[in-house]
Amino acid sequence: MTFQGWGWRREDPSQGLAWVPGPEGERGAAVPCKTLATKDPTAVERANLLNMAKLSIKGLIESALSFGRTLDSDYPPLQQFFVVMEHCLKHGLKVRKSFLSYNKTIWGPLELVEKLYPEAEEIGASVRDLPGLKTPLGRARAWLRLALMQKKMADYLRCLIIQRDLLRSAPKPRSFPCFILLSRVFTKGLESEFYEYHALMMEEEGAVIVGLLVGLNVIDANLCVKGEDLDSQVGVIDFSMYLKDEEDIGNKERNIQIAAILDQKNYVEELNRQLNSTVSSLHTRVDSLEKSNTKLIEELAIAKNNIIKLQEENHQLRSENKLILMKTQQHLEVTKVDVETELQTYKHSRQGLDEMYNDALRQLRDESQLRQEVENELSVQVSMKHEIELAMKLLEKDIHEKQDTLIGLRQQLEEVKAINIEMYQKLQGSEDGLKEKNEIIARLEEKTNKITTAMKQLEQSDNDLLTQTRMIAMSLVKCAGSDTQDQYKLVKDISF
């Protein structure tokens, strides 16, 4: 079975196929990849999705440029592009367990773009505000369409690729250098992971697809997201758009060769025109250089004449310099003789000057001593003056303090006088009360005396009664010798 139009070639059923792109991004042939499939099937899946993305993006750009107007939602290559992107983003996506069922959607990673790329907040808010979208998959499809219309899909997905090192989770205990994209993102204290370690968006294929998406910025798309039923669409890749017959391929190759020849012819003609223009510009430049050369030759002759004149002036100046040197030497000899005579006179006069200097030095020393003594006396007087001023200030301060204390003492004296007057008044009142109390005490003493006399009388009468009762009891004891025990107790109690 052979699919030459698309680049597939299957010779052995036991071998896998990998899509290998042709030169300059053309559709190439498939090669057997038995070893690749047996080693890592996920690598084959990533390669297949990458090649499908290349074909989809290239076909969309070529058809859009040939179409020549703004694309709408019903354009088949555009629909297939969204389906391929959906499959690429779903590759390696983790399954989320919910209360009722399992959920596997790409809305989580796309919603995370808002936190990594602040400019994406607007598109996220508009997607959430769209009426009619009930599932996360529908919101993800609307997000992809809006991102394409904004021409920022590559920028948004590049943020996810760049931040995968910060958001990765621990890889499985194998030797694969893979990292999980969009993992352990702390949202309200919860940890979330979206992709497996072998996902397409976690490997280099994801970065390649993001780079290919930059080419979509040349496309203008006008998509109506509100009217589409994005929740119930089935994303199936239509391979018939990319499969072609051998005749079509041959015609296309011939058309490509003819177009290449025409392009080469146009290139050669354009190159010839450019060379002619460069030759004409070089001719004009040579003419200008010849003119400038003649000007430079004339300037060189003028410069040589100036040099000859300057050399003659230099010879004249040298001869004049020699004459001036001879005259200066003669003048120096004459001045030397004069200086010697002046030196002798100076030596004779120096002795007298030394004596005068010694006398002046002695006077200076005496005057300096006198000045030092005067300065010392002045410093002593200044210090005494400062001490006197300080003592005056202290005396003034003491006087002020004593005045303040005197005023306070006067106030206290007035307060004491007022207190003495009050105490005197209170003393008079207390004396009157004391007299009344003495009278009352005298009355009470009389009453106490009466009561004490009455108490003594009562005690005397009590003692008399007690002696009488004892005598009666003793007599009863003597009389009642054979009475009962109860009577004996009664008599005993009475006696005591």
KABEL-V664197 format. One record per residue. N is the residue number from 1. RES is the residue in three letters. PHI is phi as a letter, one per 20 degrees, with the letter a starting at -180 (none if undefined). Layout:
# KABEL-V664197
n->N res->RES phi->PHI
n->N res->RES phi->PHI
This chain:
# KABEL-V664197
n->1 res->MET phi->none
n->2 res->THR phi->c
n->3 res->PHE phi->c
n->4 res->GLN phi->f
n->5 res->GLY phi->f
n->6 res->TRP phi->e
n->7 res->GLY phi->o
n->8 res->TRP phi->e
n->9 res->ARG phi->b
n->10 res->ARG phi->d
n->11 res->GLU phi->d
n->12 res->ASP phi->c
n->13 res->PRO phi->f
n->14 res->SER phi->f
n->15 res->GLN phi->d
n->16 res->GLY phi->e
n->17 res->LEU phi->c
n->18 res->ALA phi->c
n->19 res->TRP phi->e
n->20 res->VAL phi->d
n->21 res->PRO phi->f
n->22 res->GLY phi->e
n->23 res->PRO phi->f
n->24 res->GLU phi->l
n->25 res->GLY phi->m
n->26 res->GLU phi->f
n->27 res->ARG phi->f
n->28 res->GLY phi->d
n->29 res->ALA phi->d
n->30 res->ALA phi->e
n->31 res->VAL phi->c
n->32 res->PRO phi->f
n->33 res->CYS phi->c
n->34 res->LYS phi->f
n->35 res->THR phi->f
n->36 res->LEU phi->f
n->37 res->ALA phi->f
n->38 res->THR phi->f
n->39 res->LYS phi->f
n->40 res->ASP phi->b
n->41 res->PRO phi->f
n->42 res->THR phi->f
n->43 res->ALA phi->f
n->44 res->VAL phi->f
n->45 res->GLU phi->f
n->46 res->ARG phi->f
n->47 res->ALA phi->f
n->48 res->ASN phi->f
n->49 res->LEU phi->f
n->50 res->LEU phi->f
n->51 res->ASN phi->f
n->52 res->MET phi->f
n->53 res->ALA phi->f
n->54 res->LYS phi->f
n->55 res->LEU phi->f
n->56 res->SER phi->f
n->57 res->ILE phi->f
n->58 res->LYS phi->f
n->59 res->GLY phi->f
n->60 res->LEU phi->f
n->61 res->ILE phi->f
n->62 res->GLU phi->f
n->63 res->SER phi->f
n->64 res->ALA phi->f
n->65 res->LEU phi->f
n->66 res->SER phi->f
n->67 res->PHE phi->f
n->68 res->GLY phi->n
n->69 res->ARG phi->b
n->70 res->THR phi->f
n->71 res->LEU phi->e
n->72 res->ASP phi->c
n->73 res->SER phi->f
n->74 res->ASP phi->e
n->75 res->TYR phi->f
n->76 res->PRO phi->f
n->77 res->PRO phi->f
n->78 res->LEU phi->f
n->79 res->GLN phi->f
n->80 res->GLN phi->f
n->81 res->PHE phi->f
n->82 res->PHE phi->f
n->83 res->VAL phi->f
n->84 res->VAL phi->f
n->85 res->MET phi->f
n->86 res->GLU phi->f
n->87 res->HIS phi->f
n->88 res->CYS phi->f
n->89 res->LEU phi->f
n->90 res->LYS phi->e
n->91 res->HIS phi->f
n->92 res->GLY phi->m
n->93 res->LEU phi->f
n->94 res->LYS phi->f
n->95 res->VAL phi->e
n->96 res->ARG phi->e
n->97 res->LYS phi->e
n->98 res->SER phi->d
n->99 res->PHE phi->f
n->100 res->LEU phi->d
n->101 res->SER phi->b
n->102 res->TYR phi->e
n->103 res->ASN phi->c
n->104 res->LYS phi->c
n->105 res->THR phi->c
n->106 res->ILE phi->e
n->107 res->TRP phi->f
n->108 res->GLY phi->f
n->109 res->PRO phi->f
n->110 res->LEU phi->f
n->111 res->GLU phi->f
n->112 res->LEU phi->f
n->113 res->VAL phi->f
n->114 res->GLU phi->g
n->115 res->LYS phi->f
n->116 res->LEU phi->e
n->117 res->TYR phi->c
n->118 res->PRO phi->g
n->119 res->GLU phi->f
n->120 res->ALA phi->e
n->121 res->GLU phi->f
n->122 res->GLU phi->f
n->123 res->ILE phi->f
n->124 res->GLY phi->f
n->125 res->ALA phi->f
n->126 res->SER phi->f
n->127 res->VAL phi->f
n->128 res->ARG phi->f
n->129 res->ASP phi->e
n->130 res->LEU phi->f
n->131 res->PRO phi->f
n->132 res->GLY phi->n
n->133 res->LEU phi->e
n->134 res->LYS phi->d
n->135 res->THR phi->d
n->136 res->PRO phi->f
n->137 res->LEU phi->f
n->138 res->GLY phi->f
n->139 res->ARG phi->f
n->140 res->ALA phi->f
n->141 res->ARG phi->f
n->142 res->ALA phi->f
n->143 res->TRP phi->f
n->144 res->LEU phi->f
n->145 res->ARG phi->f
n->146 res->LEU phi->f
n->147 res->ALA phi->f
n->148 res->LEU phi->f
n->149 res->MET phi->f
n->150 res->GLN phi->f
n->151 res->LYS phi->m
n->152 res->LYS phi->c
n->153 res->MET phi->f
n->154 res->ALA phi->f
n->155 res->ASP phi->f
n->156 res->TYR phi->f
n->157 res->LEU phi->f
n->158 res->ARG phi->f
n->159 res->CYS phi->f
n->160 res->LEU phi->f
n->161 res->ILE phi->f
n->162 res->ILE phi->f
n->163 res->GLN phi->e
n->164 res->ARG phi->f
n->165 res->ASP phi->f
n->166 res->LEU phi->f
n->167 res->LEU phi->d
n->168 res->ARG phi->e
n->169 res->SER phi->d
n->170 res->ALA phi->f
n->171 res->PRO phi->f
n->172 res->LYS phi->f
n->173 res->PRO phi->f
n->174 res->ARG phi->c
n->175 res->SER phi->e
n->176 res->PHE phi->e
n->177 res->PRO phi->e
n->178 res->CYS phi->d
n->179 res->PHE phi->c
n->180 res->ILE phi->e
n->181 res->LEU phi->e
n->182 res->LEU phi->l
n->183 res->SER phi->d
n->184 res->ARG phi->l
n->185 res->VAL phi->e
n->186 res->PHE phi->e
n->187 res->THR phi->d
n->188 res->LYS phi->l
n->189 res->GLY phi->m
n->190 res->LEU phi->d
n->191 res->GLU phi->d
n->192 res->SER phi->c
n->193 res->GLU phi->c
n->194 res->PHE phi->d
n->195 res->TYR phi->d
n->196 res->GLU phi->f
n->197 res->TYR phi->f
n->198 res->HIS phi->d
n->199 res->ALA phi->f
n->200 res->LEU phi->f
n->201 res->MET phi->f
n->202 res->MET phi->e
n->203 res->GLU phi->d
n->204 res->GLU phi->f
n->205 res->GLU phi->f
n->206 res->GLY phi->f
n->207 res->ALA phi->f
n->208 res->VAL phi->f
n->209 res->ILE phi->f
n->210 res->VAL phi->f
n->211 res->GLY phi->f
n->212 res->LEU phi->f
n->213 res->LEU phi->f
n->214 res->VAL phi->f
n->215 res->GLY phi->f
n->216 res->LEU phi->f
n->217 res->ASN phi->f
n->218 res->VAL phi->e
n->219 res->ILE phi->e
n->220 res->ASP phi->d
n->221 res->ALA phi->c
n->222 res->ASN phi->c
n->223 res->LEU phi->d
n->224 res->CYS phi->e
n->225 res->VAL phi->e
n->226 res->LYS phi->f
n->227 res->GLY phi->e
n->228 res->GLU phi->e
n->229 res->ASP phi->e
n->230 res->LEU phi->e
n->231 res->ASP phi->f
n->232 res->SER phi->d
n->233 res->GLN phi->f
n->234 res->VAL phi->d
n->235 res->GLY phi->e
n->236 res->VAL phi->d
n->237 res->ILE phi->f
n->238 res->ASP phi->e
n->239 res->PHE phi->f
n->240 res->SER phi->f
n->241 res->MET phi->f
n->242 res->TYR phi->d
n->243 res->LEU phi->e
n->244 res->LYS phi->c
n->245 res->ASP phi->f
n->246 res->GLU phi->f
n->247 res->GLU phi->f
n->248 res->ASP phi->f
n->249 res->ILE phi->f
n->250 res->GLY phi->f
n->251 res->ASN phi->f
n->252 res->LYS phi->f
n->253 res->GLU phi->f
n->254 res->ARG phi->f
n->255 res->ASN phi->f
n->256 res->ILE phi->f
n->257 res->GLN phi->f
n->258 res->ILE phi->f
n->259 res->ALA phi->f
n->260 res->ALA phi->f
n->261 res->ILE phi->f
n->262 res->LEU phi->f
n->263 res->ASP phi->f
n->264 res->GLN phi->f
n->265 res->LYS phi->f
n->266 res->ASN phi->f
n->267 res->TYR phi->f
n->268 res->VAL phi->f
n->269 res->GLU phi->f
n->270 res->GLU phi->f
n->271 res->LEU phi->f
n->272 res->ASN phi->f
n->273 res->ARG phi->f
n->274 res->GLN phi->f
n->275 res->LEU phi->f
n->276 res->ASN phi->f
n->277 res->SER phi->f
n->278 res->THR phi->f
n->279 res->VAL phi->f
n->280 res->SER phi->f
n->281 res->SER phi->f
n->282 res->LEU phi->f
n->283 res->HIS phi->f
n->284 res->THR phi->f
n->285 res->ARG phi->f
n->286 res->VAL phi->f
n->287 res->ASP phi->f
n->288 res->SER phi->f
n->289 res->LEU phi->f
n->290 res->GLU phi->f
n->291 res->LYS phi->f
n->292 res->SER phi->f
n->293 res->ASN phi->f
n->294 res->THR phi->f
n->295 res->LYS phi->f
n->296 res->LEU phi->f
n->297 res->ILE phi->f
n->298 res->GLU phi->f
n->299 res->GLU phi->f
n->300 res->LEU phi->f
n->301 res->ALA phi->f
n->302 res->ILE phi->f
n->303 res->ALA phi->f
n->304 res->LYS phi->f
n->305 res->ASN phi->g
n->306 res->ASN phi->f
n->307 res->ILE phi->f
n->308 res->ILE phi->f
n->309 res->LYS phi->f
n->310 res->LEU phi->f
n->311 res->GLN phi->f
n->312 res->GLU phi->f
n->313 res->GLU phi->f
n->314 res->ASN phi->f
n->315 res->HIS phi->f
n->316 res->GLN phi->f
n->317 res->LEU phi->f
n->318 res->ARG phi->f
n->319 res->SER phi->f
n->320 res->GLU phi->f
n->321 res->ASN phi->f
n->322 res->LYS phi->f
n->323 res->LEU phi->f
n->324 res->ILE phi->f
n->325 res->LEU phi->f
n->326 res->MET phi->f
n->327 res->LYS phi->f
n->328 res->THR phi->f
n->329 res->GLN phi->f
n->330 res->GLN phi->f
n->331 res->HIS phi->f
n->332 res->LEU phi->f
n->333 res->GLU phi->f
n->334 res->VAL phi->f
n->335 res->THR phi->f
n->336 res->LYS phi->f
n->337 res->VAL phi->f
n->338 res->ASP phi->f
n->339 res->VAL phi->f
n->340 res->GLU phi->f
n->341 res->THR phi->f
n->342 res->GLU phi->f
n->343 res->LEU phi->f
n->344 res->GLN phi->f
n->345 res->THR phi->f
n->346 res->TYR phi->f
n->347 res->LYS phi->f
n->348 res->HIS phi->f
n->349 res->SER phi->f
n->350 res->ARG phi->f
n->351 res->GLN phi->f
n->352 res->GLY phi->f
n->353 res->LEU phi->f
n->354 res->ASP phi->f
n->355 res->GLU phi->f
n->356 res->MET phi->f
n->357 res->TYR phi->f
n->358 res->ASN phi->f
n->359 res->ASP phi->f
n->360 res->ALA phi->f
n->361 res->LEU phi->f
n->362 res->ARG phi->f
n->363 res->GLN phi->g
n->364 res->LEU phi->f
n->365 res->ARG phi->f
n->366 res->ASP phi->g
n->367 res->GLU phi->f
n->368 res->SER phi->f
n->369 res->GLN phi->f
n->370 res->LEU phi->g
n->371 res->ARG phi->f
n->372 res->GLN phi->f
n->373 res->GLU phi->f
n->374 res->VAL phi->f
n->375 res->GLU phi->f
n->376 res->ASN phi->f
n->377 res->GLU phi->f
n->378 res->LEU phi->f
n->379 res->SER phi->f
n->380 res->VAL phi->f
n->381 res->GLN phi->f
n->382 res->VAL phi->f
n->383 res->SER phi->f
n->384 res->MET phi->f
n->385 res->LYS phi->f
n->386 res->HIS phi->f
n->387 res->GLU phi->f
n->388 res->ILE phi->f
n->389 res->GLU phi->f
n->390 res->LEU phi->f
n->391 res->ALA phi->f
n->392 res->MET phi->f
n->393 res->LYS phi->f
n->394 res->LEU phi->f
n->395 res->LEU phi->f
n->396 res->GLU phi->f
n->397 res->LYS phi->f
n->398 res->ASP phi->f
n->399 res->ILE phi->f
n->400 res->HIS phi->f
n->401 res->GLU phi->f
n->402 res->LYS phi->f
n->403 res->GLN phi->f
n->404 res->ASP phi->f
n->405 res->THR phi->f
n->406 res->LEU phi->f
n->407 res->ILE phi->f
n->408 res->GLY phi->f
n->409 res->LEU phi->f
n->410 res->ARG phi->f
n->411 res->GLN phi->f
n->412 res->GLN phi->f
n->413 res->LEU phi->f
n->414 res->GLU phi->f
n->415 res->GLU phi->f
n->416 res->VAL phi->f
n->417 res->LYS phi->g
n->418 res->ALA phi->f
n->419 res->ILE phi->f
n->420 res->ASN phi->f
n->421 res->ILE phi->f
n->422 res->GLU phi->f
n->423 res->MET phi->f
n->424 res->TYR phi->f
n->425 res->GLN phi->f
n->426 res->LYS phi->f
n->427 res->LEU phi->f
n->428 res->GLN phi->f
n->429 res->GLY phi->f
n->430 res->SER phi->f
n->431 res->GLU phi->f
n->432 res->ASP phi->g
n->433 res->GLY phi->f
n->434 res->LEU phi->f
n->435 res->LYS phi->g
n->436 res->GLU phi->f
n->437 res->LYS phi->f
n->438 res->ASN phi->f
n->439 res->GLU phi->f
n->440 res->ILE phi->f
n->441 res->ILE phi->f
n->442 res->ALA phi->f
n->443 res->ARG phi->f
n->444 res->LEU phi->f
n->445 res->GLU phi->f
n->446 res->GLU phi->f
n->447 res->LYS phi->f
n->448 res->THR phi->f
n->449 res->ASN phi->f
n->450 res->LYS phi->f
n->451 res->ILE phi->f
n->452 res->THR phi->f
n->453 res->THR phi->f
n->454 res->ALA phi->f
n->455 res->MET phi->f
n->456 res->LYS phi->f
n->457 res->GLN phi->f
n->458 res->LEU phi->f
n->459 res->GLU phi->f
n->460 res->GLN phi->f
n->461 res->SER phi->f
n->462 res->ASP phi->f
n->463 res->ASN phi->f
n->464 res->ASP phi->f
n->465 res->LEU phi->f
n->466 res->LEU phi->f
n->467 res->THR phi->f
n->468 res->GLN phi->f
n->469 res->THR phi->f
n->470 res->ARG phi->f
n->471 res->MET phi->f
n->472 res->ILE phi->f
n->473 res->ALA phi->f
n->474 res->MET phi->f
n->475 res->SER phi->f
n->476 res->LEU phi->f
n->477 res->VAL phi->f
n->478 res->LYS phi->f
n->479 res->CYS phi->f
n->480 res->ALA phi->e
n->481 res->GLY phi->e
n->482 res->SER phi->d
n->483 res->ASP phi->f
n->484 res->THR phi->f
n->485 res->GLN phi->f
n->486 res->ASP phi->f
n->487 res->GLN phi->f
n->488 res->TYR phi->f
n->489 res->LYS phi->f
n->490 res->LEU phi->f
n->491 res->VAL phi->f
n->492 res->LYS phi->f
n->493 res->ASP phi->f
n->494 res->ILE phi->f
n->495 res->SER phi->f
n->496 res->PHE phi->e
